[in-house]
Amino acid sequence: MLPQDIMLKMAEPIIHHREPEYKAIFQEVREGLRYLFQTKNEVLVFTSSGTGAMEGTVSNLLHSGDKALVVRGGKFGERWEEICRVYGIEVKCIDVEWGEVVDPNVIEESLKEDPAIRAVFTQATETSTGVIHPIREMAEITGRYEETVIVVDAITGIKALDIPMDAWNLDVVVSGSQKALMLPPGLSFVALSEKAWNLVHCSN
């Protein structure tokens, strides 16, 4: 459901994207997104669904043959796995019963067993079950590994939950317009830490 004032705003004439008025609006949006994600870093804006941003994250962070750990505890955890496999990522899944929360100790054990894992993919909140995963504790674990990042699908979580990206040392946070932000679908957002940007540069 969209608030009425949002729908009325969309009925106004379109502003050309090269006009000074648009530049001012977009600058306000960029600043607002940093506030929303609670980060000093730039938040990238994509004209795609949240899945498009998830795919962009996988394809830019990792190479074919890289290893990833995926928390698979619902439909959208399964989506991380599906995207990774499309790009030739070697995936290890942590299967969590639907409706249950992942145990961070399992993340730690997996990374100890295989420090070559480059990324841990999870949801902040799994939309299909309503479960809120302990991403802060998970980030504390990945933070001890110099070349491993935590990637958080917060497409439901942003604005519904308090997710202080910088304070919790989250490396990548993905979100979308159509859920808690109560905007029309079609926009998605990704913010990356310096650690994650270094992985992007190595991948390209």
C-alpha positions in Angstrom: 0.0 0.0 0.0 1.3 3.4 -1.0 0.5 6.5 1.1 -1.8 8.9 -0.7 0.8 11.8 -0.8 3.3 9.5 -2.5 0.7 8.6 -5.2 -0.2 12.3 -5.7 3.5 13.2 -6.0 3.9 10.6 -8.8 1.0 12.3 -10.7 3.0 15.5 -11.0 4.9 16.4 -14.2 8.3 14.6 -14.6 11.4 16.6 -14.0 14.1 16.1 -16.7 17.1 14.4 -15.1 19.5 17.1 -16.4 17.7 20.0 -14.9 19.2 21.8 -11.8 15.9 21.1 -9.9 16.4 17.3 -10.4 20.1 17.6 -9.3 19.0 19.2 -6.1 16.4 16.6 -5.4 18.8 13.7 -6.2 21.4 15.3 -3.9 18.8 15.4 -1.1 18.0 11.7 -1.8 21.7 10.7 -1.6 22.1 12.4 1.7 18.8 10.9 3.0 20.0 7.4 2.0 23.2 7.8 4.0 21.1 8.8 7.0 18.8 5.9 6.5 21.6 3.3 6.1 23.5 5.1 8.9 26.7 5.2 6.9 29.2 7.8 5.8 29.6 5.9 2.5 27.8 6.6 -0.7 24.6 4.6 -1.2 24.2 3.5 -4.8 20.8 3.7 -6.5 19.7 1.2 -9.1 16.7 1.2 -11.4 15.9 -2.4 -10.6 14.1 -4.5 -8.2 15.8 -5.6 -5.0 16.8 -8.8 -6.8 18.7 -6.8 -9.3 20.7 -5.2 -6.6 21.4 -8.6 -5.0 22.6 -9.8 -8.4 24.8 -6.7 -8.9 26.3 -7.3 -5.5 27.2 -10.9 -6.2 28.6 -10.2 -9.7 30.8 -7.4 -8.5 32.1 -8.8 -5.3 33.0 -12.3 -6.4 34.5 -14.2 -9.3 33.4 -17.6 -10.7 35.1 -20.2 -8.4 35.1 -18.0 -5.3 33.5 -19.4 -2.2 30.5 -18.0 -0.4 28.4 -19.0 2.7 24.7 -18.5 2.4 22.1 -18.5 5.3 19.2 -20.4 3.7 16.3 -20.0 6.1 13.5 -18.9 3.8 12.6 -17.9 0.2 15.0 -15.0 0.0 17.9 -16.9 1.6 17.3 -19.3 -1.2 17.5 -16.4 -3.7 21.1 -15.6 -2.6 22.1 -19.2 -3.3 20.4 -19.2 -6.7 22.2 -16.0 -7.8 25.5 -17.2 -6.5 25.3 -20.4 -8.5 24.4 -18.5 -11.7 27.7 -16.7 -11.4 29.7 -19.9 -10.7 30.2 -19.2 -7.0 31.0 -22.3 -4.9 28.2 -22.1 -2.3 28.0 -23.6 1.1 24.6 -23.3 2.6 23.7 -23.0 6.3 20.2 -24.5 6.3 18.0 -23.0 9.0 14.5 -24.3 9.6 11.9 -21.8 8.3 10.8 -19.6 11.2 14.1 -20.1 13.1 17.0 -17.8 13.6 20.5 -18.7 12.4 23.1 -19.4 15.1 26.1 -17.1 14.7 28.3 -19.9 16.1 27.6 -21.9 12.9 28.9 -19.0 10.8 32.1 -18.9 12.9 32.6 -22.7 12.7 32.2 -22.5 8.9 34.8 -19.7 8.5 37.2 -21.5 10.7 36.9 -24.7 8.6 37.3 -22.7 5.4 38.9 -19.2 5.6 38.8 -19.0 1.8 35.1 -18.1 2.0 34.9 -14.6 0.6 31.4 -13.6 1.5 28.6 -14.5 3.9 25.1 -13.7 2.5 22.2 -13.3 4.8 18.9 -11.5 5.4 18.4 -8.9 8.1 14.8 -10.1 8.2 13.6 -13.0 6.1 10.5 -11.7 4.4 8.9 -15.1 3.9 9.0 -16.0 7.6 9.4 -12.7 9.5 12.5 -13.9 11.3 15.2 -11.3 12.3 18.7 -12.7 12.0 21.5 -11.6 14.4 23.4 -9.6 11.8 25.3 -7.6 14.3 26.8 -10.7 15.9 27.5 -12.2 12.5 29.4 -9.1 11.4 31.5 -9.3 14.5 32.6 -12.7 13.3 33.3 -11.8 9.7 35.1 -8.7 10.9 37.9 -11.0 12.2 38.5 -12.2 8.7 40.4 -9.7 6.5 39.1 -11.0 3.2 35.6 -12.0 4.1 32.6 -9.7 4.0 29.1 -9.9 5.3 26.4 -9.1 2.8 23.0 -8.2 4.2 19.7 -8.3 2.3 17.8 -5.5 4.2 15.1 -5.1 1.5 12.5 -5.7 4.2 14.7 -4.6 7.1 15.7 -1.0 6.2 13.4 1.4 8.1 11.5 -1.5 9.7 14.5 -2.3 11.9 17.4 -0.2 13.2 20.4 -1.2 11.1 23.4 1.0 11.8 25.6 -0.1 9.0 28.8 1.6 10.1 28.4 1.1 13.8 27.8 -2.7 13.3 30.6 -3.0 10.6 28.3 -4.3 8.0 30.1 -4.6 4.7 27.3 -4.6 2.2 23.6 -3.6 2.8 21.0 -4.0 0.1 17.6 -2.5 0.1 14.6 -1.7 -2.1 11.9 0.9 -2.4 8.8 -1.2 -2.2 8.7 -2.5 1.3 9.2 -0.6 4.6 10.0 2.6 2.6 6.5 2.5 1.2 7.5 3.7 -2.3 6.6 2.2 -5.7 8.8 -0.8 -6.8 11.6 -0.3 -9.2 14.4 1.2 -7.2 17.0 -0.5 -5.2 20.0 0.6 -3.1 23.4 -0.8 -2.1 25.9 0.6 0.3 29.4 -0.8 0.7 32.1 -0.5 3.3 35.7 0.2 2.4 36.5 -3.5 2.9 33.8 -4.4 0.4 35.0 -1.9 -2.1 38.5 -3.4 -1.9 36.9 -6.8 -2.8 35.1 -5.1 -5.8 38.3 -3.7 -7.1 40.0 -7.1 -6.8 37.1 -8.7 -8.7 37.5 -6.3 -11.6 
